[in-house]
Amino acid sequence: MKTTPEHDAKIAKMTFASVFPHYITKVERKGRTKEELHQVIAWLTGFDDKKLQELIDRNVTFETFFTQANLNPNAHLITGVICGYRIEEIENPLTQQVRYLDKLVDELAKGRKMDKILRQA
């Protein structure tokens, strides 16, 4: 399933701060913690808690969020289907990065072990 230019633009303009509370709710509802969520986000983006809070406070878009991120070199190991899209086939780099994050949050909520989520073999 290919993403459309409209879909990609919508994702780019969405703010991280608007989605972050949903990530927290999702993982906590499944017995995981906000700290584990922060660990997953830090692994993918390189953002520590302070930088993450700064980006939330500034209400940055996903485009700005991922422009400032230092993407983990193993991010390409995140594969599978999320929101109906096969991650490794998404052509738009930003949309793919957002789906990487969605997939990691999903795996955390599903109880996957942290070393597997963080692609540590």
N, CA, C and O atoms as a GROMACS GRO file, in nm:
protein
  484
    1MET      N    1   0.084  -0.118   0.000
    1MET     CA    2   0.000   0.000   0.000
    1MET      C    3   0.089   0.124   0.000
    1MET      O    4   0.171   0.143   0.090
    2LYS      N    5   0.072   0.208  -0.101
    2LYS     CA    6   0.153   0.329  -0.112
    2LYS      C    7   0.085   0.444  -0.039
    2LYS      O    8  -0.037   0.457  -0.039
    3THR      N    9   0.168   0.527   0.022
    3THR     CA   10   0.114   0.648   0.083
    3THR      C   11   0.090   0.751  -0.026
    3THR      O   12   0.156   0.749  -0.130
    4THR      N   13  -0.005   0.840  -0.004
    4THR     CA   14  -0.033   0.946  -0.100
    4THR      C   15   0.039   1.073  -0.056
    4THR      O   16   0.075   1.086   0.061
    5PRO      N   17   0.061   1.166  -0.147
    5PRO     CA   18   0.123   1.293  -0.108
    5PRO      C   19   0.041   1.365   0.001
    5PRO      O   20   0.098   1.430   0.088
    6GLU      N   21  -0.091   1.352  -0.005
    6GLU     CA   22  -0.178   1.414   0.096
    6GLU      C   23  -0.155   1.350   0.233
    6GLU      O   24  -0.149   1.419   0.335
    7HIS      N   25  -0.143   1.219   0.234
    7HIS     CA   26  -0.118   1.145   0.358
    7HIS      C   27   0.016   1.188   0.418
    7HIS      O   28   0.027   1.214   0.538
    8ASP      N   29   0.119   1.194   0.333
    8ASP     CA   30   0.252   1.234   0.379
    8ASP      C   31   0.252   1.376   0.435
    8ASP      O   32   0.315   1.403   0.537
    9ALA      N   33   0.180   1.467   0.367
    9ALA     CA   34   0.172   1.607   0.412
    9ALA      C   35   0.099   1.617   0.546
    9ALA      O   36   0.137   1.695   0.634
   10LYS      N   37  -0.006   1.538   0.562
   10LYS     CA   38  -0.082   1.538   0.687
   10LYS      C   39   0.006   1.494   0.804
   10LYS      O   40   0.004   1.554   0.911
   11ILE      N   41   0.083   1.390   0.782
   11ILE     CA   42   0.173   1.340   0.887
   11ILE      C   43   0.281   1.444   0.920
   11ILE      O   44   0.312   1.466   1.036
   12ALA      N   45   0.337   1.508   0.817
   12ALA     CA   46   0.442   1.608   0.838
   12ALA      C   47   0.393   1.725   0.923
   12ALA      O   48   0.469   1.779   1.003
   13LYS      N   49   0.267   1.763   0.906
   13LYS     CA   50   0.211   1.879   0.976
   13LYS      C   51   0.156   1.846   1.115
   13LYS      O   52   0.132   1.936   1.196
   14MET      N   53   0.136   1.718   1.143
   14MET     CA   54   0.086   1.677   1.273
   14MET      C   55   0.190   1.709   1.380
   14MET      O   56   0.310   1.692   1.357
   15THR      N   57   0.145   1.754   1.498
   15THR     CA   58   0.242   1.785   1.603
   15THR      C   59   0.270   1.662   1.689
   15THR      O   60   0.180   1.583   1.718
   16PHE      N   61   0.394   1.649   1.728
   16PHE     CA   62   0.433   1.539   1.816
   16PHE      C   63   0.357   1.548   1.948
   16PHE      O   64   0.313   1.446   2.001
   17ALA      N   65   0.341   1.670   2.000
   17ALA     CA   66   0.273   1.690   2.128
   17ALA      C   67   0.128   1.642   2.124
   17ALA      O   68   0.074   1.603   2.228
   18SER      N   69   0.065   1.644   2.007
   18SER     CA   70  -0.074   1.600   1.998
   18SER      C   71  -0.086   1.448   2.002
   18SER      O   72  -0.191   1.395   2.039
   19VAL      N   73   0.020   1.378   1.965
   19VAL     CA   74   0.018   1.232   1.959
   19VAL      C   75   0.079   1.168   2.084
   19VAL      O   76   0.038   1.060   2.125
   20PHE      N   77   0.176   1.236   2.144
   20PHE     CA   78   0.249   1.181   2.258
   20PHE      C   79   0.159   1.132   2.372
   20PHE      O   80   0.182   1.023   2.423
   21PRO      N   81   0.055   1.209   2.413
   21PRO     CA   82  -0.033   1.158   2.521
   21PRO      C   83  -0.102   1.026   2.484
   21PRO      O   84  -0.129   0.943   2.571
   22HIS      N   85  -0.129   1.007   2.356
   22HIS     CA   86  -0.190   0.881   2.311
   22HIS      C   87  -0.092   0.764   2.322
   22HIS      O   88  -0.129   0.652   2.355
   23TYR      N   89   0.036   0.794   2.294
   23TYR     CA   90   0.139   0.692   2.313
   23TYR      C   91   0.145   0.650   2.459
   23TYR      O   92   0.149   0.531   2.491
   24ILE      N   93   0.146   0.748   2.549
   24ILE     CA   94   0.153   0.720   2.693
   24ILE      C   95   0.033   0.635   2.736
   24ILE      O   96   0.049   0.532   2.802
   25THR      N   97  -0.085   0.678   2.697
   25THR     CA   98  -0.208   0.604   2.732
   25THR      C   99  -0.201   0.460   2.682
   25THR      O  100  -0.233   0.367   2.755
   26LYS      N  101  -0.159   0.444   2.559
   26LYS     CA  102  -0.153   0.311   2.498
   26LYS      C  103  -0.060   0.217   2.575
   26LYS      O  104  -0.098   0.104   2.605
   27VAL      N  105   0.061   0.265   2.607
   27VAL     CA  106   0.155   0.176   2.675
   27VAL      C  107   0.118   0.153   2.821
   27VAL      O  108   0.132   0.042   2.872
   28GLU      N  109   0.069   0.257   2.889
   28GLU     CA  110   0.032   0.240   3.030
   28GLU      C  111  -0.090   0.150   3.046
   28GLU      O  112  -0.100   0.075   3.144
   29ARG      N  113  -0.181   0.156   2.952
   29ARG     CA  114  -0.300   0.070   2.956
   29ARG      C  115  -0.260  -0.077   2.948
   29ARG      O  116  -0.331  -0.165   2.996
   30LYS      N  117  -0.145  -0.103   2.886
   30LYS     CA  118  -0.096  -0.240   2.870
   30LYS      C  119   0.010  -0.278   2.974
   30LYS      O  120   0.076  -0.380   2.962
   31GLY      N  121   0.025  -0.193   3.078
   31GLY     CA  122   0.115  -0.227   3.188
   31GLY      C  123   0.259  -0.184   3.169
   31GLY      O  124   0.346  -0.222   3.248
   32ARG      N  125   0.286  -0.104   3.066
   32ARG     CA  126   0.421  -0.053   3.047
   32ARG      C  127   0.427   0.090   3.104
   32ARG      O  128   0.324   0.146   3.142
   33THR      N  129   0.548   0.148   3.111
   33THR     CA  130   0.563   0.277   3.178
   33THR      C  131   0.602   0.388   3.080
   33THR      O  132   0.649   0.364   2.969
   34LYS      N  133   0.580   0.511   3.127
   34LYS     CA  134   0.622   0.629   3.052
   34LYS      C  135   0.774   0.628   3.034
   34LYS      O  136   0.825   0.669   2.930
   35GLU      N  137   0.846   0.580   3.136
   35GLU     CA  138   0.991   0.572   3.129
   35GLU      C  139   1.036   0.477   3.017
   35GLU      O  140   1.132   0.505   2.945
   36GLU      N  141   0.966   0.365   3.003
   36GLU     CA  142   0.998   0.272   2.895
   36GLU      C  143   0.970   0.336   2.759
   36GLU      O  144   1.046   0.318   2.664
   37LEU      N  145   0.860   0.411   2.751
   37LEU     CA  146   0.828   0.483   2.628
   37LEU      C  147   0.940   0.582   2.595
   37LEU      O  148   0.984   0.590   2.480
   38HIS      N  149   0.986   0.656   2.694
   38HIS     CA  150   1.096   0.751   2.673
   38HIS      C  151   1.222   0.679   2.627
   38HIS      O  152   1.295   0.729   2.541
   39GLN      N  153   1.247   0.562   2.682
   39GLN     CA  154   1.365   0.483   2.643
   39GLN      C  155   1.356   0.444   2.494
   39GLN      O  156   1.455   0.452   2.422
   40VAL      N  157   1.239   0.403   2.451
   40VAL     CA  158   1.217   0.365   2.311
   40VAL      C  159   1.235   0.486   2.219
   40VAL      O  160   1.300   0.476   2.115
   41ILE      N  161   1.178   0.600   2.258
   41ILE     CA  162   1.190   0.722   2.177
   41ILE      C  163   1.336   0.766   2.172
   41ILE      O  164   1.385   0.808   2.067
   42ALA      N  165   1.405   0.757   2.284
   42ALA     CA  166   1.547   0.795   2.289
   42ALA      C  167   1.630   0.705   2.198
   42ALA      O  168   1.720   0.753   2.128
   43TRP      N  169   1.600   0.577   2.198
   43TRP     CA  170   1.674   0.484   2.111
   43TRP      C  171   1.657   0.523   1.965
   43TRP      O  172   1.754   0.526   1.889
   44LEU      N  173   1.534   0.554   1.924
   44LEU     CA  174   1.507   0.586   1.784
   44LEU      C  175   1.562   0.722   1.744
   44LEU      O  176   1.617   0.737   1.636
   45THR      N  177   1.546   0.822   1.832
   45THR     CA  178   1.573   0.961   1.793
   45THR      C  179   1.700   1.022   1.851
   45THR      O  180   1.753   1.119   1.797
   46GLY      N  181   1.750   0.965   1.960
   46GLY     CA  182   1.864   1.024   2.029
   46GLY      C  183   1.824   1.134   2.128
   46GLY      O  184   1.911   1.194   2.190
   47PHE      N  185   1.694   1.160   2.143
   47PHE     CA  186   1.647   1.265   2.234
   47PHE      C  187   1.646   1.216   2.378
   47PHE      O  188   1.589   1.111   2.408
   48ASP      N  189   1.708   1.293   2.468
   48ASP     CA  190   1.696   1.263   2.611
   48ASP      C  191   1.563   1.324   2.661
   48ASP      O  192   1.493   1.391   2.586
   49ASP      N  193   1.531   1.299   2.787
   49ASP     CA  194   1.404   1.347   2.843
   49ASP      C  195   1.389   1.498   2.832
   49ASP      O  196   1.280   1.548   2.803
   50LYS      N  197   1.498   1.570   2.856
   50LYS     CA  198   1.494   1.716   2.852
   50LYS      C  199   1.461   1.767   2.712
   50LYS      O  200   1.375   1.853   2.695
   51LYS      N  201   1.530   1.712   2.611
   51LYS     CA  202   1.506   1.753   2.472
   51LYS      C  203   1.365   1.715   2.428
   51LYS      O  204   1.299   1.791   2.359
   52LEU      N  205   1.320   1.598   2.469
   52LEU     CA  206   1.186   1.553   2.433
   52LEU      C  207   1.081   1.650   2.489
   52LEU      O  208   0.988   1.688   2.418
   53GLN      N  209   1.098   1.689   2.616
   53GLN     CA  210   1.005   1.783   2.677
   53GLN      C  211   1.009   1.919   2.607
   53GLN      O  212   0.906   1.983   2.588
   54GLU      N  213   1.128   1.962   2.568
   54GLU     CA  214   1.142   2.089   2.496
   54GLU      C  215   1.064   2.085   2.364
   54GLU      O  216   0.996   2.182   2.329
   55LEU      N  217   1.074   1.974   2.291
   55LEU     CA  218   1.003   1.961   2.164
   55LEU      C  219   0.852   1.958   2.186
   55LEU      O  220   0.776   2.013   2.106
   56ILE      N  221   0.808   1.894   2.293
   56ILE     CA  222   0.666   1.892   2.327
   56ILE      C  223   0.619   2.032   2.361
   56ILE      O  224   0.515   2.077   2.313
   57ASP      N  225   0.695   2.102   2.445
   57ASP     CA  226   0.659   2.239   2.486
   57ASP      C  227   0.653   2.334   2.366
   57ASP      O  228   0.570   2.424   2.362
   58ARG      N  229   0.741   2.313   2.269
   58ARG     CA  230   0.744   2.398   2.150
   58ARG      C  231   0.638   2.358   2.048
   58ARG      O  232   0.619   2.426   1.948
   59ASN      N  233   0.569   2.246   2.073
   59ASN     CA  234   0.460   2.199   1.987
   59ASN      C  235   0.508   2.178   1.842
   59ASN      O  236   0.442   2.221   1.748
   60VAL      N  237   0.623   2.114   1.827
   60VAL     CA  238   0.682   2.096   1.694
   60VAL      C  239   0.604   1.992   1.613
   60VAL      O  240   0.542   1.901   1.668
   61THR      N  241   0.611   2.008   1.482
   61THR     CA  242   0.551   1.910   1.392
   61THR      C  243   0.640   1.786   1.386
   61THR      O  244   0.755   1.789   1.429
   62PHE      N  245   0.585   1.677   1.333
   62PHE     CA  246   0.668   1.557   1.314
   62PHE      C  247   0.783   1.587   1.218
   62PHE      O  248   0.891   1.529   1.232
   63GLU      N  249   0.761   1.676   1.123
   63GLU     CA  250   0.867   1.712   1.030
   63GLU      C  251   0.986   1.773   1.107
   63GLU      O  252   1.101   1.733   1.085
   64THR      N  253   0.959   1.868   1.194
   64THR     CA  254   1.064   1.929   1.276
   64THR      C  255   1.124   1.828   1.373
   64THR      O  256   1.245   1.822   1.391
   65PHE      N  257   1.038   1.748   1.434
   65PHE     CA  258   1.080   1.646   1.530
   65PHE      C  259   1.186   1.555   1.469
   65PHE      O  260   1.293   1.534   1.527
   66PHE      N  261   1.157   1.502   1.351
   66PHE     CA  262   1.250   1.407   1.290
   66PHE      C  263   1.367   1.476   1.220
   66PHE      O  264   1.472   1.414   1.199
   67THR      N  265   1.352   1.602   1.183
   67THR     CA  266   1.465   1.678   1.128
   67THR      C  267   1.572   1.695   1.235
   67THR      O  268   1.691   1.691   1.206
   68GLN      N  269   1.529   1.714   1.360
   68GLN     CA  270   1.622   1.734   1.471
   68GLN      C  271   1.673   1.602   1.530
   68GLN      O  272   1.769   1.601   1.608
   69ALA      N  273   1.610   1.492   1.494
   69ALA     CA  274   1.647   1.362   1.550
   69ALA      C  275   1.778   1.311   1.488
   69ALA      O  276   1.812   1.343   1.374
   70ASN      N  277   1.847   1.232   1.568
   70ASN     CA  278   1.964   1.159   1.520
   70ASN      C  279   1.920   1.014   1.513
   70ASN      O  280   1.938   0.937   1.608
   71LEU      N  281   1.862   0.976   1.400
   71LEU     CA  282   1.799   0.845   1.387
   71LEU      C  283   1.898   0.731   1.412
   71LEU      O  284   2.010   0.732   1.362
   72ASN      N  285   1.855   0.634   1.491
   72ASN     CA  286   1.938   0.520   1.523
   72ASN      C  287   1.978   0.447   1.394
   72ASN      O  288   1.894   0.425   1.307
   73PRO      N  289   2.106   0.410   1.381
   73PRO     CA  290   2.150   0.340   1.259
   73PRO      C  291   2.079   0.206   1.237
   73PRO      O  292   2.078   0.154   1.126
   74ASN      N  293   2.021   0.149   1.342
   74ASN     CA  294   1.949   0.023   1.328
   74ASN      C  295   1.799   0.042   1.304
   74ASN      O  296   1.724  -0.056   1.305
   75ALA      N  297   1.756   0.165   1.282
   75ALA     CA  298   1.613   0.190   1.260
   75ALA      C  299   1.560   0.112   1.139
   75ALA      O  300   1.443   0.074   1.137
   76HIS      N  301   1.646   0.088   1.040
   76HIS     CA  302   1.602   0.014   0.921
   76HIS      C  303   1.561  -0.131   0.954
   76HIS      O  304   1.498  -0.198   0.873
   77LEU      N  305   1.597  -0.177   1.073
   77LEU     CA  306   1.559  -0.312   1.116
   77LEU      C  307   1.413  -0.318   1.162
   77LEU      O  308   1.361  -0.427   1.186
   78ILE      N  309   1.348  -0.203   1.176
   78ILE     CA  310   1.208  -0.198   1.215
   78ILE      C  311   1.125  -0.229   1.091
   78ILE      O  312   1.121  -0.150   0.996
   79THR      N  313   1.060  -0.343   1.093
   79THR     CA  314   0.982  -0.386   0.978
   79THR      C  315   0.844  -0.431   1.023
   79THR      O  316   0.816  -0.441   1.143
   80GLY      N  317   0.760  -0.458   0.927
   80GLY     CA  318   0.626  -0.506   0.957
   80GLY      C  319   0.521  -0.408   0.910
   80GLY      O  320   0.550  -0.311   0.840
   81VAL      N  321   0.397  -0.435   0.951
   81VAL     CA  322   0.285  -0.354   0.906
   81VAL      C  323   0.234  -0.270   1.023
   81VAL      O  324   0.216  -0.320   1.134
   82ILE      N  325   0.211  -0.143   0.996
   82ILE     CA  326   0.152  -0.052   1.095
   82ILE      C  327   0.056   0.039   1.020
   82ILE      O  328   0.089   0.094   0.916
   83CYS      N  329  -0.064   0.053   1.074
   83CYS     CA  330  -0.168   0.138   1.013
   83CYS      C  331  -0.191   0.100   0.866
   83CYS      O  332  -0.221   0.186   0.784
   84GLY      N  333  -0.178  -0.027   0.834
   84GLY     CA  334  -0.205  -0.075   0.698
   84GLY      C  335  -0.090  -0.058   0.600
   84GLY      O  336  -0.105  -0.089   0.482
   85TYR      N  337   0.024  -0.009   0.647
   85TYR     CA  338   0.139   0.014   0.560
   85TYR      C  339   0.255  -0.076   0.601
   85TYR      O  340   0.286  -0.088   0.720
   86ARG      N  341   0.320  -0.139   0.502
   86ARG     CA  342   0.441  -0.215   0.529
   86ARG      C  343   0.554  -0.114   0.540
   86ARG      O  344   0.588  -0.047   0.443
   87ILE      N  345   0.612  -0.103   0.660
   87ILE     CA  346   0.708   0.002   0.692
   87ILE      C  347   0.824   0.007   0.593
   87ILE      O  348   0.862   0.115   0.546
   88GLU      N  349   0.880  -0.107   0.562
   88GLU     CA  350   0.999  -0.108   0.477
   88GLU      C  351   0.970  -0.067   0.332
   88GLU      O  352   1.063  -0.044   0.255
   89GLU      N  353   0.841  -0.058   0.296
   89GLU     CA  354   0.804  -0.018   0.159
   89GLU      C  355   0.761   0.128   0.149
   89GLU      O  356   0.733   0.176   0.039
   90ILE      N  357   0.755   0.198   0.261
   90ILE     CA  358   0.714   0.340   0.258
   90ILE      C  359   0.826   0.421   0.194
   90ILE      O  360   0.941   0.417   0.240
   91GLU      N  361   0.792   0.495   0.089
   91GLU     CA  362   0.895   0.568   0.014
   91GLU      C  363   0.930   0.704   0.074
   91GLU      O  364   1.044   0.747   0.065
   92ASN      N  365   0.833   0.771   0.136
   92ASN     CA  366   0.859   0.902   0.194
   92ASN      C  367   0.937   0.883   0.325
   92ASN      O  368   0.886   0.820   0.418
   93PRO      N  369   1.059   0.937   0.335
   93PRO     CA  370   1.142   0.914   0.455
   93PRO      C  371   1.076   0.960   0.586
   93PRO      O  372   1.085   0.890   0.687
   94LEU      N  373   1.010   1.075   0.585
   94LEU     CA  374   0.947   1.124   0.708
   94LEU      C  375   0.833   1.033   0.750
   94LEU      O  376   0.822   0.996   0.867
   95THR      N  377   0.748   0.996   0.656
   95THR     CA  378   0.636   0.906   0.688
   95THR      C  379   0.690   0.774   0.742
   95THR      O  380   0.635   0.718   0.836
   96GLN      N  381   0.798   0.726   0.683
   96GLN     CA  382   0.859   0.601   0.730
   96GLN      C  383   0.910   0.616   0.873
   96GLN      O  384   0.892   0.526   0.955
   97GLN      N  385   0.972   0.730   0.904
   97GLN     CA  386   1.025   0.752   1.039
   97GLN      C  387   0.912   0.760   1.142
   97GLN      O  388   0.925   0.706   1.252
   98VAL      N  389   0.803   0.825   1.107
   98VAL     CA  390   0.688   0.832   1.198
   98VAL      C  391   0.632   0.692   1.220
   98VAL      O  392   0.596   0.657   1.333
   99ARG      N  393   0.625   0.613   1.115
   99ARG     CA  394   0.576   0.475   1.128
   99ARG      C  395   0.673   0.387   1.207
   99ARG      O  396   0.631   0.293   1.274
  100TYR      N  397   0.803   0.416   1.200
  100TYR     CA  398   0.899   0.346   1.286
  100TYR      C  399   0.859   0.368   1.432
  100TYR      O  400   0.851   0.274   1.511
  101LEU      N  401   0.834   0.494   1.466
  101LEU     CA  402   0.796   0.528   1.603
  101LEU      C  403   0.665   0.460   1.642
  101LEU      O  404   0.654   0.404   1.751
  102ASP      N  405   0.567   0.464   1.554
  102ASP     CA  406   0.439   0.397   1.581
  102ASP      C  407   0.459   0.249   1.607
  102ASP      O  408   0.399   0.192   1.699
  103LYS      N  409   0.544   0.185   1.527
  103LYS     CA  410   0.569   0.042   1.541
  103LYS      C  411   0.637   0.011   1.675
  103LYS      O  412   0.602  -0.087   1.741
  104LEU      N  413   0.734   0.093   1.715
  104LEU     CA  414   0.802   0.071   1.843
  104LEU      C  415   0.704   0.085   1.960
  104LEU      O  416   0.707   0.007   2.054
  105VAL      N  417   0.617   0.186   1.952
  105VAL     CA  418   0.516   0.206   2.057
  105VAL      C  419   0.423   0.085   2.062
  105VAL      O  420   0.387   0.037   2.170
  106ASP      N  421   0.384   0.036   1.946
  106ASP     CA  422   0.298  -0.083   1.936
  106ASP      C  423   0.364  -0.204   2.001
  106ASP      O  424   0.302  -0.276   2.079
  107GLU      N  425   0.491  -0.225   1.969
  107GLU     CA  426   0.564  -0.339   2.025
  107GLU      C  427   0.575  -0.328   2.176
  107GLU      O  428   0.562  -0.428   2.247
  108LEU      N  429   0.599  -0.208   2.225
  108LEU     CA  430   0.606  -0.185   2.370
  108LEU      C  431   0.473  -0.219   2.434
  108LEU      O  432   0.468  -0.290   2.535
  109ALA      N  433   0.365  -0.170   2.376
  109ALA     CA  434   0.231  -0.194   2.431
  109ALA      C  435   0.193  -0.342   2.426
  109ALA      O  436   0.116  -0.390   2.510
  110LYS      N  437   0.246  -0.413   2.329
  110LYS     CA  438   0.213  -0.556   2.316
  110LYS      C  439   0.298  -0.644   2.407
  110LYS      O  440   0.284  -0.766   2.407
  111GLY      N  441   0.386  -0.582   2.487
  111GLY     CA  442   0.463  -0.657   2.584
  111GLY      C  443   0.591  -0.718   2.531
  111GLY      O  444   0.650  -0.804   2.596
  112ARG      N  445   0.634  -0.676   2.416
  112ARG     CA  446   0.760  -0.728   2.361
  112ARG      C  447   0.876  -0.689   2.452
  112ARG      O  448   0.875  -0.582   2.513
  113LYS      N  449   0.975  -0.776   2.462
  113LYS     CA  450   1.090  -0.748   2.547
  113LYS      C  451   1.168  -0.629   2.493
  113LYS      O  452   1.181  -0.611   2.371
  114MET      N  453   1.221  -0.547   2.585
  114MET     CA  454   1.288  -0.424   2.547
  114MET      C  455   1.408  -0.448   2.455
  114MET      O  456   1.429  -0.371   2.361
  115ASP      N  457   1.486  -0.555   2.479
  115ASP     CA  458   1.601  -0.578   2.391
  115ASP      C  459   1.559  -0.610   2.248
  115ASP      O  460   1.632  -0.580   2.153
  116LYS      N  461   1.441  -0.669   2.230
  116LYS     CA  462   1.388  -0.696   2.097
  116LYS      C  463   1.337  -0.566   2.033
  116LYS      O  464   1.360  -0.542   1.914
  117ILE      N  465   1.269  -0.484   2.111
  117ILE     CA  466   1.219  -0.356   2.061
  117ILE      C  467   1.334  -0.269   2.014
  117ILE      O  468   1.325  -0.203   1.911
  118LEU      N  469   1.443  -0.268   2.091
  118LEU     CA  470   1.558  -0.185   2.061
  118LEU      C  471   1.656  -0.252   1.965
  118LEU      O  472   1.770  -0.209   1.949
  119ARG      N  473   1.609  -0.358   1.902
  119ARG     CA  474   1.685  -0.429   1.798
  119ARG      C  475   1.826  -0.465   1.842
  119ARG      O  476   1.924  -0.439   1.772
  120GLN      N  477   1.833  -0.526   1.962
  120GLN     CA  478   1.964  -0.567   2.017
  120GLN      C  479   1.983  -0.718   2.006
  120GLN      O  480   2.056  -0.778   2.085
  121ALA      N  481   1.919  -0.778   1.909
  121ALA     CA  482   1.929  -0.921   1.876
  121ALA      C  483   1.850  -1.012   1.961
  121ALA      O  484   1.852  -1.134   1.940
   0.00000   0.00000   0.00000
